[in-house]
Amino acid sequence: MRAVIMHAPGDVRVEQIPDASIVEPTDAVIRPAAVCVCGSDLWPYRGIEPLHGPTAMGHEYVGVVEQVGDAVREIEVGDFVVGSFVASDNTCDICRAGYQSRCVHQVMMGSVGTQSELVRVPHADGTLVRTPGMPEPDLIPSLLAASDVLGTGWFAAVAAEAGPGKTVAVVGDGAVGLLGVLAARELGAERIIAMSRHADRQALARELGATDIVEERGAAGVERIKELTDGLGAHSTIEAVGTQEAMEQAIGATRPGGHVGFVGVSHDVQLDGLGLFFSSVHLHGGPAPVRRFLPDLIDRIWRREIDPGKVFDLTVPIERAAEAYAAMDERRAVKAMLTL
């Protein structure tokens, strides 16, 4: 099968590798309808995360089940399914508490690789959620977004306790931040402030529910948020970047007693303990438990209440995966989808 393999920073190739197959009796193998490149795939692409030899890439996926292991009971061959970027049994105490991304038997799908013509999904019964039927082609991008960036943006909004009467600030204008805007809108936020310097992303943020745009960053961005909120700061802030500046900006933009939902994969982020102490801000985040939200998100997409697939602004065949990575790295694309 064809698969996207990263050999070194900036070196993305599409190669023939052995077909994915059942390894454990709880596995399923699916044939993706489409796959995509995630912002977190750019960390190794940029050399910020180490690569240990050629690495199969990707962790987002939707498609049709082709094989199931002997122990799979809920998922059947022929089902169209959506899965999370973390495979989970959905039965352990941590899963039942709603944190499937920290399942005691978790398998990170990035260690499996999903940018390929076939994908092995561990813990199929716990990880995969079937759709009500075979989706129309125009729904596939939105269902693919649910596999990670929508579920992650949704968790960020929930962790930040976005809701009716709240002002929500969003730090980060990538796919996760933009879909955090959508999530905040769906959760009933009264005001949503998107922090972005890019006109195309600003326009999409407004389309997804942003009421205000702030272009300033760092301390200037914090002051602008406070100016817009009577000097208090946002009730809820989504941090969808993972850098020191973004975390400081998120905490600084949040009023005392407010909540920060952080889902950007942290890289060299250090917190000032005394500053955090006197901020009186709640911090909650980490790898999003996408599986918790999938049934609701799939239902909203299926009924065409939301269209998170709008974040895909570049679609290329899998053979041109290197172009997709370069476009996202250079911020010429918000999110790239690969067709198979």
C-alpha positions as CSV (number, residue, x, y, z in Angstrom):
1,M,0.0,0.0,0.0
2,R,1.0,3.6,-0.4
3,A,1.9,5.5,2.7
4,V,3.4,8.8,3.7
5,I,6.9,8.4,5.3
6,M,8.9,11.1,6.8
7,H,12.7,10.4,6.6
8,A,14.0,13.6,8.0
9,P,12.9,17.2,8.7
10,G,11.4,18.5,5.5
11,D,11.8,15.1,3.8
12,V,8.4,13.6,3.1
13,R,8.0,10.7,0.7
14,V,5.2,8.4,-0.5
15,E,6.4,4.8,-0.6
16,Q,5.1,1.3,-1.0
17,I,5.0,-0.5,2.4
18,P,3.3,-3.8,3.4
19,D,-0.5,-3.7,3.7
20,A,-1.9,-3.0,7.1
21,S,-3.3,-6.2,8.7
22,I,-4.9,-7.6,11.8
23,V,-2.3,-7.9,14.6
24,E,-4.4,-8.2,17.7
25,P,-7.9,-9.8,17.8
26,T,-9.3,-6.5,18.9
27,D,-8.0,-4.7,15.7
28,A,-9.8,-3.6,12.7
29,V,-8.4,-2.5,9.3
30,I,-10.1,0.3,7.5
31,R,-9.8,1.8,4.0
32,P,-9.7,5.5,4.5
33,A,-12.0,7.7,2.4
34,A,-9.5,10.5,2.9
35,V,-6.7,11.4,5.3
36,C,-5.0,14.7,6.2
37,V,-2.0,16.5,7.6
38,C,-2.2,17.8,11.1
39,G,-0.5,20.9,12.6
40,S,1.2,18.5,15.1
41,D,2.8,16.7,12.1
42,L,4.7,19.9,11.5
43,W,6.7,19.6,14.7
44,P,8.9,16.7,13.3
45,Y,8.7,18.3,9.8
46,R,10.4,21.4,11.3
47,G,12.9,19.4,13.3
48,I,11.4,20.4,16.6
49,E,10.5,16.8,17.5
50,P,13.1,14.1,16.8
51,L,12.6,11.4,14.3
52,H,14.0,8.0,14.9
53,G,14.4,6.8,11.4
54,P,11.8,6.7,8.6
55,T,8.4,7.2,10.2
56,A,4.9,6.5,9.0
57,M,2.8,9.6,9.4
58,G,-0.7,10.6,10.3
59,H,-3.3,10.0,13.0
60,E,-6.6,11.2,11.5
61,Y,-8.9,8.9,9.6
62,V,-12.4,8.0,8.4
63,G,-13.3,5.2,6.1
64,V,-14.9,1.8,5.6
65,V,-14.0,-1.3,7.7
66,E,-12.4,-4.0,5.6
67,Q,-11.4,-6.5,8.2
68,V,-12.1,-7.1,11.9
69,G,-10.3,-9.3,14.4
70,D,-11.9,-12.3,16.1
71,A,-12.6,-10.4,19.3
72,V,-14.3,-7.4,17.6
73,R,-18.1,-7.4,18.4
74,E,-19.5,-3.9,17.8
75,I,-17.8,-2.9,14.5
76,E,-18.6,-4.8,11.3
77,V,-17.0,-5.1,7.8
78,G,-18.7,-2.5,5.6
79,D,-19.3,0.1,8.4
80,F,-18.3,3.6,7.7
81,V,-16.4,4.8,10.8
82,V,-14.7,7.7,12.5
83,G,-12.0,7.2,15.0
84,S,-9.9,9.2,17.4
85,F,-6.2,9.9,17.2
86,V,-5.9,7.8,20.3
87,A,-7.1,4.2,20.2
88,S,-8.8,3.3,23.5
89,D,-10.7,0.4,25.0
90,N,-13.4,2.8,26.2
91,T,-14.0,0.5,29.2
92,C,-11.3,1.2,31.7
93,D,-11.9,3.6,34.6
94,I,-10.2,6.5,32.9
95,C,-12.2,6.0,29.7
96,R,-15.4,5.8,31.6
97,A,-14.6,9.1,33.3
98,G,-14.4,10.6,29.8
99,Y,-10.6,10.7,29.3
100,Q,-10.2,8.1,26.6
101,S,-7.1,9.8,25.3
102,R,-5.4,8.6,28.6
103,C,-6.8,5.1,28.5
104,V,-4.7,2.7,30.4
105,H,-4.4,0.6,27.2
106,Q,-4.0,3.6,24.8
107,V,-2.3,3.3,21.5
108,M,-1.4,6.6,19.8
109,M,-2.5,6.4,16.2
110,G,0.6,8.4,15.3
111,S,2.6,5.4,16.2
112,V,0.6,3.3,13.7
113,G,0.4,5.9,10.9
114,T,-2.8,6.7,9.0
115,Q,-1.7,8.6,5.9
116,S,-2.0,5.4,3.9
117,E,-4.3,3.3,1.8
118,L,-5.1,1.0,4.7
119,V,-5.0,1.7,8.4
120,R,-4.9,-0.7,11.4
121,V,-7.0,0.5,14.3
122,P,-6.3,-1.1,17.7
123,H,-9.2,-1.4,20.2
124,A,-11.7,-1.2,17.3
125,D,-14.8,-1.6,19.5
126,G,-13.7,1.2,21.9
127,T,-12.2,3.5,19.3
128,L,-14.4,3.5,16.2
129,V,-17.9,5.1,15.9
130,R,-20.0,4.2,13.0
131,T,-22.0,6.7,11.1
132,P,-25.7,6.3,10.5
133,G,-25.0,5.2,6.9
134,M,-22.6,5.8,4.1
135,P,-22.0,9.5,4.0
136,E,-22.5,11.8,1.1
137,P,-19.1,12.8,-0.3
138,D,-19.4,16.4,0.9
139,L,-19.7,15.2,4.5
140,I,-16.4,13.3,4.4
141,P,-14.2,16.4,5.1
142,S,-16.3,17.3,8.2
143,L,-16.2,13.7,9.5
144,L,-12.5,13.6,9.0
145,A,-12.2,16.9,11.0
146,A,-14.1,15.2,13.8
147,S,-11.3,12.6,14.1
148,D,-9.0,15.2,15.6
149,V,-9.2,18.9,15.1
150,L,-12.9,19.3,15.7
151,G,-12.8,17.0,18.7
152,T,-9.7,18.8,20.0
153,G,-11.2,22.3,19.5
154,W,-14.4,21.1,21.2
155,F,-12.5,19.7,24.2
156,A,-10.6,23.0,24.5
157,A,-13.9,24.9,24.6
158,V,-15.4,22.5,27.2
159,A,-12.2,22.6,29.3
160,A,-12.4,26.4,29.1
161,E,-16.0,26.2,30.2
162,A,-17.3,28.1,27.2
163,G,-21.0,28.6,27.5
164,P,-24.0,31.0,27.5
165,G,-23.1,34.5,28.7
166,K,-19.4,33.9,28.4
167,T,-16.7,35.7,26.4
168,V,-14.2,33.3,24.9
169,A,-10.8,34.2,23.6
170,V,-9.0,31.9,21.2
171,V,-5.2,31.9,20.9
172,G,-4.2,30.2,17.7
173,D,-5.7,30.4,14.2
174,G,-4.9,27.0,12.9
175,A,-7.5,24.3,12.4
176,V,-7.9,23.6,16.1
177,G,-8.2,27.2,17.1
178,L,-10.7,27.9,14.3
179,L,-12.8,24.9,15.3
180,G,-12.5,26.0,18.9
181,V,-14.4,29.1,17.7
182,L,-17.1,26.9,16.2
183,A,-17.3,24.8,19.4
184,A,-17.6,28.0,21.5
185,R,-20.4,29.2,19.3
186,E,-22.2,25.8,19.5
187,L,-21.8,25.8,23.3
188,G,-23.6,29.2,23.4
189,A,-20.8,31.7,24.0
190,E,-22.0,35.3,23.8
191,R,-18.8,36.7,22.4
192,I,-15.9,35.0,20.7
193,I,-12.6,36.8,20.2
194,A,-10.3,35.2,17.7
195,M,-6.6,36.2,17.8
196,S,-5.2,36.1,14.2
197,R,-3.0,38.2,11.9
198,H,-4.0,36.5,8.7
199,A,-6.9,37.9,6.7
200,D,-8.0,34.5,5.3
201,R,-8.1,32.9,8.7
202,Q,-9.8,35.9,10.2
203,A,-12.6,35.6,7.6
204,L,-13.0,31.9,8.3
205,A,-13.0,32.6,12.1
206,R,-15.9,35.0,11.6
207,E,-17.7,32.5,9.4
208,L,-17.4,29.9,12.2
209,G,-18.7,32.3,14.9
210,A,-16.1,34.8,15.9
211,T,-17.5,38.2,16.9
212,D,-14.2,40.0,17.3
213,I,-10.7,39.8,15.8
214,V,-7.5,40.7,17.7
215,E,-4.3,41.0,15.7
216,E,-1.9,41.9,18.5
217,R,0.2,39.2,20.2
218,G,1.9,38.8,23.5
219,A,1.4,41.5,26.1
220,A,-0.2,43.8,23.5
221,G,-2.7,41.0,22.7
222,V,-3.5,40.6,26.4
223,E,-4.1,44.3,26.8
224,R,-6.4,44.3,23.7
225,I,-8.4,41.5,25.2
226,K,-8.8,43.4,28.4
227,E,-9.8,46.5,26.6
228,L,-12.6,44.5,25.0
229,T,-13.8,43.1,28.3
230,D,-14.0,46.1,30.6
231,G,-10.4,45.5,31.8
232,L,-11.3,42.0,33.2
233,G,-10.2,39.5,30.6
234,A,-12.1,36.7,29.0
235,H,-14.2,34.2,31.0
236,S,-12.8,31.4,28.9
237,T,-9.6,31.1,26.8
238,I,-8.6,28.4,24.3
239,E,-4.9,27.9,23.9
240,A,-4.3,26.0,20.6
241,V,-0.7,26.5,19.8
242,G,1.6,25.0,22.4
243,T,4.3,27.6,22.7
244,Q,5.5,29.7,25.7
245,E,4.1,32.9,24.2
246,A,0.7,31.3,23.5
247,M,0.4,29.9,27.0
248,E,1.4,33.2,28.6
249,Q,-1.0,35.1,26.3
250,A,-3.8,32.7,27.2
251,I,-3.3,33.0,30.9
252,G,-2.9,36.7,30.8
253,A,-6.0,37.2,28.7
254,T,-8.2,35.3,31.2
255,R,-9.9,37.0,34.1
256,P,-9.5,35.8,37.7
257,G,-11.7,32.8,38.2
258,G,-11.7,32.2,34.5
259,H,-10.7,29.0,32.7
260,V,-8.0,28.2,30.1
261,G,-8.5,25.1,28.0
262,F,-5.1,24.2,26.5
263,V,-4.7,21.7,23.7
264,G,-1.7,22.9,21.8
265,V,1.0,20.2,22.2
266,S,3.4,21.9,24.6
267,H,6.9,22.5,23.5
268,D,9.3,24.0,26.1
269,V,6.4,25.7,28.0
270,Q,7.3,26.7,31.6
271,L,4.8,28.3,34.0
272,D,5.7,31.0,36.5
273,G,4.3,29.5,39.6
274,L,3.9,32.7,41.5
275,G,2.3,34.4,38.5
276,L,-0.1,31.5,38.1
277,F,-0.9,31.5,41.8
278,F,-2.0,35.2,41.7
279,S,-3.8,34.9,38.4
280,S,-6.5,32.7,40.0
281,V,-7.0,31.1,36.6
282,H,-8.1,27.5,36.1
283,L,-5.9,25.4,33.7
284,H,-7.3,22.2,32.1
285,G,-6.2,20.5,28.9
286,G,-4.0,17.9,27.4
287,P,-4.6,15.4,24.6
288,A,-8.3,15.7,23.7
289,P,-10.5,12.8,24.6
290,V,-12.1,12.9,21.1
291,R,-13.9,9.6,21.6
292,R,-16.0,11.2,24.3
293,F,-17.4,13.7,21.8
294,L,-17.6,11.7,18.6
295,P,-21.2,10.5,18.9
296,D,-22.5,14.0,19.4
297,L,-20.2,15.5,16.7
298,I,-21.1,12.9,14.1
299,D,-24.7,13.6,14.8
300,R,-24.3,17.3,14.3
301,I,-22.4,16.8,11.1
302,W,-24.8,14.2,9.8
303,R,-27.7,16.6,10.4
304,R,-25.7,19.4,8.7
305,E,-25.8,21.6,11.7
306,I,-22.1,22.2,11.6
307,D,-19.5,22.2,8.8
308,P,-16.1,21.8,10.3
309,G,-14.7,20.6,6.9
310,K,-14.4,24.3,6.0
311,V,-10.9,24.2,7.6
312,F,-9.6,22.1,4.7
313,D,-8.5,24.7,2.1
314,L,-6.1,22.4,0.2
315,T,-6.8,19.0,-1.3
316,V,-4.2,17.0,-3.1
317,P,-3.7,13.3,-4.0
318,I,-1.6,11.4,-1.5
319,E,1.3,11.3,-4.1
320,R,1.7,15.0,-3.5
321,A,1.8,14.8,0.3
322,A,5.1,16.7,0.3
323,E,3.3,19.7,-1.2
324,A,0.7,19.5,1.5
325,Y,3.3,19.5,4.3
326,A,5.1,22.4,2.7
327,A,1.9,24.5,2.2
328,M,0.9,24.0,5.9
329,D,4.5,24.7,7.1
330,E,4.6,27.9,5.1
331,R,1.0,28.9,6.3
332,R,-0.3,28.8,2.7
333,A,-2.9,26.3,3.9
334,V,-4.8,26.0,7.1
335,K,-5.3,22.2,6.7
336,A,-4.5,19.9,3.9
337,M,-6.6,16.8,2.9
338,L,-5.0,13.9,1.0
339,T,-7.2,11.9,-1.4
340,L,-6.5,8.2,-2.1
